[in-house]
Amino acid sequence: MAEVRLQEGESLENALRRFKRKVQQEDIIKEVKRHSYYLKPGEKMRIKQALARKRNRKKIKRESD
């Protein structure tokens, strides 16, 4: 759970910016999206494999440049 305490003399905007950064670092948004709906194990596997193929293509493209 991300928690940010307002420091003395700190503006609300700065605290909000720190909170957003902390939430991103802890991958809270990604986790919420992942649990927002059910995926069958086969679908989960296909998505995982597709992401792996995408990463490999990107890696090969970077190495060739």
Backbone as a ProteinNet text record, in pm:
[ID]
protein_1_A
[PRIMARY]
MAEVRLQEGESLENALRRFKRKVQQEDIIKEVKRHSYYLKPGEKMRIKQALARKRNRKKIKRESD
[TERTIARY]
83.9	0	88.5	73	152.4	98.5	189.4	149.6	250	200	285.6	233.7	322.8	284.9	327.5	241.6	268.7	378.4	488.3	598.5	570.7	637.1	613.9	653.7	561.9	587.8	578.1	535.8	526.2	387	383.8	254.4	186.3	56.1	-22.1	16.1	49	87.5	213.8	311.5	435.3	410.1	325.8	293.1	220.5	131	59	155.7	250.4	351.8	434.2	472.9	547.9	464.4	333.8	244.1	232.6	214.3	202.1	328.3	443.4	571.1	583.9	543.1	550.2	457.3	337.7	241.7	298.4	361.6	420.4	534.5	617.6	731.1	686	577.2	528.7	438.6	417.5	334.4	194.4	137.3	3.2	-102	-88.4	-185.9	-186.6	-68.3	-58.1	-125.4	-104.6	-162.7	-315	-368.2	-513.6	-574.2	-511.5	-562.6	-559.9	-454.3	-441.1	-550.5	-593.1	-694.7	-836.1	-852.6	-984.6	-1077.6	-1021.4	-1104.1	-1029.9	-1103.8	-1046.2	-1000.7	-881.9	-832.5	-815.9	-861.5	-840.4	-690.3	-643.6	-499.7	-442.5	-519.4	-472.4	-457.1	-551.7	-544.5	-425.6	-403.8	-292.1	-159.7	-150.8	-30.2	-7.3	-113.8	-101	-54.3	-108.7	-68.6	77.5	117.4	255.1	351.1	314.8	398.8	405.6	294	291.8	382.9	379.9	468.3	614.3	644.1	781.5	828.9	741	778	804.3	720.6	735.8	869	902.5	1029.4	1147.7	1139.5	1249.1	1267	1155.1	1165	1231	1191.4	1246.9	1396.7	1435.4	1575.3	1659.3	1608.6	1680.8	1695.1	1588.4	1591.9	1698.1	1705.3	1804.5	1947.1	1966.5	2099.9	2145.6	2054.2	2092.1	2125.6	2075.2	2102.7	2238.4
-117.5	0	123.9	208.2	330	434.8	495.4	597.7	711.4	832.4	951	1047.3	1088.6	1185.4	1324.5	1419.9	1558.6	1613.5	1656.5	1711.2	1856.9	1903.9	2040.1	2139.5	2227.2	2328.5	2277.3	2151.2	2094.1	2120.2	2153.5	2177.1	2044.1	2050.5	1931	1873.9	1959.8	1914.4	1829.1	1873.9	1796.6	1661.4	1659.8	1534.4	1440.4	1493.8	1412.5	1355.8	1435.8	1391.2	1276.5	1289.7	1183.1	1056.2	1074	959.1	885.7	959.6	897.4	820.3	876.9	812	682.8	687.9	570.9	460.1	497.4	399.8	333.3	409.7	353.7	259.7	295.8	212.6	80	80.8	-42	-123.5	-79.5	-150.1	-179.9	-88.4	-108.1	-104.8	-12.5	-0.5	-128.4	-179.6	-300.7	-418.3	-426.3	-533.8	-523.6	-404.1	-384.5	-423.7	-382.3	-416.6	-567.1	-631.5	-775.9	-851.4	-801.8	-869.3	-819.3	-728.5	-671.9	-769.7	-870.5	-970.2	-1103.6	-1210.8	-1345.4	-1386.6	-1443.6	-1502.6	-1651.9	-1729.1	-1872.9	-1899.2	-2008.9	-2037.8	-2041.2	-2093.9	-2099.1	-1960.5	-1872.8	-1735.1	-1662.8	-1685.3	-1623.5	-1666	-1795.8	-1849.7	-1788	-1774.6	-1715.9	-1570.8	-1495.8	-1355.8	-1347	-1433.5	-1435.3	-1468.1	-1566	-1603.7	-1491.8	-1424.5	-1313.9	-1201	-1170.5	-1066.8	-1107.4	-1235.2	-1283.9	-1270.3	-1304.9	-1289.8	-1143.4	-1055.7	-912.5	-862.4	-905	-865.6	-914.5	-1039.9	-1096.7	-1022.4	-989.3	-913.7	-778.9	-713.6	-583.6	-594.7	-699.6	-721	-746.1	-829.5	-860.6	-734.5	-654.5	-530.5	-435.4	-422.6	-334.5	-383.9	-516.4	-573.1	-553.6	-556.3	-543.9	-399.6	-301.9	-160.8	-115.9
0	0	0	-97.6	-107.6	-11.2	60.4	156.1	150.5	144.9	142.7	247.5	333.8	437.6	391.3	416.3	379	470.3	409.6	488	522	623.3	669	559.3	524.4	423.1	279.6	260.4	126.2	68.1	-59.5	-122.7	-153.5	-168.9	-198.8	-335.3	-428.9	-563	-557.9	-477.7	-465.9	-400.1	-297.5	-230.5	-326	-406.4	-504.4	-608.1	-651.2	-746.7	-687.2	-558.8	-492.2	-480.8	-450.9	-439.8	-572.4	-680.8	-813.6	-848.7	-818.4	-846.6	-765.9	-640.7	-553.7	-602	-644.8	-697.1	-822	-908.5	-1029.7	-996	-902.2	-865.1	-805.8	-733.3	-669.8	-762	-884.3	-983.7	-932.3	-858.8	-802.3	-912.9	-1007	-1116.2	-1200.5	-1232.2	-1312.8	-1241.1	-1110.4	-1030.8	-1028	-1014.1	-1011.2	-1144.6	-1254.2	-1386.6	-1408.7	-1358.1	-1375.7	-1300.7	-1187.4	-1108.1	-1137.7	-1232.4	-1257.3	-1330.9	-1395.9	-1463.1	-1465.6	-1484.3	-1481.5	-1619.9	-1627	-1750.9	-1729.9	-1826.6	-1819.8	-1829	-1771.5	-1775.9	-1917.3	-2011.8	-2150.5	-2210.7	-2181.4	-2231.4	-2170.2	-2040.4	-1970.2	-2034.1	-2067.9	-2129.4	-2267.1	-2346.3	-2480	-2472.2	-2378	-2361.8	-2320.7	-2229.4	-2181.9	-2296.8	-2379.1	-2492.6	-2596.2	-2618.1	-2714.3	-2666.3	-2537.6	-2484.3	-2496.5	-2476.7	-2490.2	-2634.2	-2730.1	-2871.3	-2904.9	-2852.5	-2877.1	-2820.7	-2698.2	-2637.4	-2718.8	-2766.2	-2846	-2977.4	-3043.3	-3169.2	-3145.4	-3035.5	-3001.4	-2972	-2900.4	-2865.7	-2990	-3080.7	-3204.8	-3289.7	-3294.4	-3373	-3317.7	-3184.8	-3121.7	-3147	-3143.5	-3163.9	-3307.7	-3403.8	-3544.7	-3582.6	-3506.2	-3537.3	-3493.2
[MASK]
+++++++++++++++++++++++++++++++++++++++++++++++++++++++++++++++++

